[in-house]
Amino acid sequence: MELVELSWLYDDSSLKEALKKTLGSSGQQIKRHFSSKEQDRPVKARSTSRLPLDFVNHLKINPEYVGPEVKIISETKDYIVLHKPPGIHCHPLCYTDKDTLLNFLVQEGKWEAVEVNRENYDRGLLYRLDHETSGVMVLAKNEPFLKQIREHFSTAMKRKFYWAIVEGDFDKEGLWTHHFRASGVKGQKQKVSDDTHELSQEATLAVLKVSMNQGKSLLLVNLKTGLRHQIRAQLAHLGFPILGDELYGGRAAERLFLHALRYEFTDTVEDSTAELFHVFFDLNGSLQMSHDMLGRF
């Protein structure tokens, strides 16, 4: 844990009160970083406290990015479109996180995309992708656009398409609805059933096979809803776990072969830079075949 020193200019009845006055910290934030004994300790003028860097820089984005190459695909007055590589997070959870899209944006001086929604670490992200998933990401650059999309996401995001690679000859094309029950434990897989349950959520997707090569199928998935791990869990439930998705029964591979290809809202944004997919499929040909299939959904 990185620490910084803070010298006090005045006496105060407790560290908790001093932090509220000096840094504007909330009681909940203070509680996460300091024990009750530390919070109640009096503060003396000209004394020094060593404070966690994540606490002092709460909700600030670290200007250093550490991770694989992120690409800016396009930009308008309302939003910026990025290619997210696999193996990084969309946004940080604390200041010392450096492996996220937002760290990249700050490093590149793209301040508009991180000045939106400053009271939350996810800033202007219109949606999220799993750490292991690559693909197209959209971030709002102003509050009105962010509000417009987030408050009406199910209708504003008209269609969401993904590529996935599974082993074998995929024979489950069509529209599928299953019922999800989360385990309640972060990182554990979703429970999927054909039957409804009072605590379950309905999840729907449509899937077509683009092509088959080297004993593997490239799938085009139209994500109708958007539950956590939805594509991963539903394809596994259909008997075709994604290559590299060991959590859902897939064979170990260099990456989890799931890629957010195309999002359609007021505009259409697309990202065909799918790392390592070219090992099994010609991506230019696959993109053209995927475009030809869009009318079948």
Backbone hydrogen bonds, N-H to C=O, Kabsch-Sander energy under -0.5 kcal/mol:
donor,donor_aa,acceptor,acceptor_aa,energy
4,V,51,L,-2.8
6,L,49,S,-2.7
8,W,47,S,-2.6
12,D,43,V,-2.5
15,L,39,Q,-0.5
15,L,41,R,-1.4
16,K,39,Q,-2.4
18,A,14,S,-2.0
19,L,15,L,-2.6
20,K,16,K,-1.8
21,K,17,E,-2.1
22,T,18,A,-2.7
23,L,19,L,-2.1
24,G,19,L,-0.7
24,G,20,K,-0.8
25,S,19,L,-1.3
30,I,26,S,-2.3
31,K,27,G,-2.2
32,R,28,Q,-1.4
33,H,29,Q,-0.8
33,H,30,I,-0.8
34,F,30,I,-2.0
39,Q,35,S,-2.5
40,D,36,S,-1.8
41,R,37,K,-0.6
41,R,38,E,-0.9
43,V,12,D,-2.0
46,R,8,W,-3.2
47,S,44,K,-1.9
49,S,6,L,-2.7
51,L,4,V,-3.2
51,L,49,S,-0.7
53,L,2,E,-3.0
55,F,52,P,-0.6
56,V,52,P,-2.2
57,N,53,L,-2.4
58,H,55,F,-1.3
60,K,57,N,-2.3
62,N,60,K,-0.5
65,Y,63,P,-0.5
66,V,98,K,-2.3
71,K,83,H,-1.1
73,I,71,K,-0.7
73,I,81,V,-2.4
74,S,81,V,-1.2
76,T,79,Y,-3.1
80,I,139,L,-2.2
81,V,74,S,-2.9
82,L,137,M,-2.7
83,H,71,K,-2.9
84,K,82,L,-0.6
84,K,135,G,-3.0
87,G,131,H,-2.4
88,I,85,P,-0.7
88,I,131,H,-0.9
89,H,99,D,-1.8
97,D,94,C,-1.3
101,L,89,H,-1.3
102,L,90,C,-0.9
104,F,100,T,-1.6
105,L,101,L,-2.1
106,V,102,L,-2.2
107,Q,103,N,-2.5
108,E,104,F,-2.0
109,G,106,V,-1.5
110,K,105,L,-2.9
111,W,109,G,-1.7
113,A,110,K,-0.7
114,V,111,W,-1.5
115,E,111,W,-1.1
118,R,115,E,-0.5
120,N,117,N,-1.7
123,R,120,N,-1.4
124,G,113,A,-0.9
125,L,122,D,-2.3
126,L,138,V,-2.2
133,T,130,D,-1.1
134,S,258,L,-1.8
135,G,84,K,-2.2
136,V,260,A,-2.3
137,M,82,L,-2.4
139,L,80,I,-2.3
140,A,124,G,-3.1
141,K,78,D,-3.2
142,N,78,D,-0.6
146,L,142,N,-2.0
147,K,143,E,-2.8
148,Q,144,P,-2.4
149,I,145,F,-2.1
150,R,146,L,-2.7
151,E,147,K,-2.2
152,H,149,I,-0.6
153,F,150,R,-1.0
155,T,152,H,-0.9
156,A,152,H,-3.5
157,M,153,F,-2.5
158,K,156,A,-1.3
158,K,264,E,-1.5
159,R,264,E,-1.2
161,F,262,R,-3.2
162,Y,221,V,-2.4
163,W,259,H,-2.8
164,A,219,L,-1.6
165,I,257,F,-1.8
166,V,217,S,-2.2
167,E,241,P,-0.7
168,G,215,G,-3.2
170,F,168,G,-1.0
174,G,207,V,-2.3
176,W,205,L,-3.4
178,H,203,A,-2.6
179,H,193,S,-2.7
180,F,201,Q,-3.2
181,R,191,K,-2.5
186,K,184,G,-0.5
188,Q,185,V,-2.0
191,K,181,R,-2.0
192,V,190,Q,-0.5
193,S,179,H,-2.0
200,S,197,H,-1.9
201,Q,180,F,-2.2
203,A,178,H,-2.8
205,L,176,W,-2.3
206,A,222,N,-2.2
207,V,174,G,-2.2
208,L,220,L,-2.3
210,V,208,L,-0.6
210,V,218,L,-3.0
211,S,218,L,-1.1
213,N,216,K,-2.7
216,K,213,N,-1.9
217,S,166,V,-2.8
218,L,211,S,-2.7
219,L,164,A,-3.3
219,L,217,S,-0.6
220,L,208,L,-2.9
221,V,162,Y,-3.0
221,V,219,L,-0.6
222,N,206,A,-3.2
223,L,160,K,-2.8
223,L,221,V,-0.8
224,K,204,T,-1.3
224,K,222,N,-0.8
225,T,204,T,-1.6
230,Q,227,L,-2.0
233,A,229,H,-3.1
234,Q,230,Q,-2.8
235,L,231,I,-2.4
236,A,232,R,-1.7
237,H,233,A,-2.2
238,L,234,Q,-1.7
239,G,236,A,-1.5
240,F,235,L,-2.8
243,L,165,I,-2.9
244,G,251,R,-2.3
245,D,242,I,-2.3
246,E,244,G,-1.3
248,Y,245,D,-0.9
249,G,246,E,-1.4
250,G,245,D,-3.1
257,F,243,L,-2.6
257,F,255,R,-0.7
258,L,256,L,-2.1
259,H,163,W,-2.6
260,A,134,S,-2.9
261,L,161,F,-1.5
261,L,259,H,-0.9
262,R,161,F,-1.9
263,Y,269,V,-2.4
264,E,159,R,-2.7
265,F,263,Y,-0.5
265,F,267,D,-3.7
269,V,263,Y,-2.7
271,D,261,L,-2.6
274,A,272,S,-1.7
275,E,273,T,-0.8
277,F,274,A,-1.8
278,H,274,A,-0.5
279,V,276,L,-1.3
280,F,277,F,-1.5
281,F,277,F,-2.1
283,L,281,F,-0.7
286,S,282,D,-2.4
287,L,283,L,-2.4
288,Q,284,N,-1.9
289,M,285,G,-2.4
290,S,286,S,-2.2
291,H,287,L,-2.4
292,D,288,Q,-2.1
293,M,289,M,-1.1
293,M,290,S,-0.5
294,L,290,S,-0.8
294,L,291,H,-0.9
296,R,293,M,-2.5
297,F,294,L,-1.4
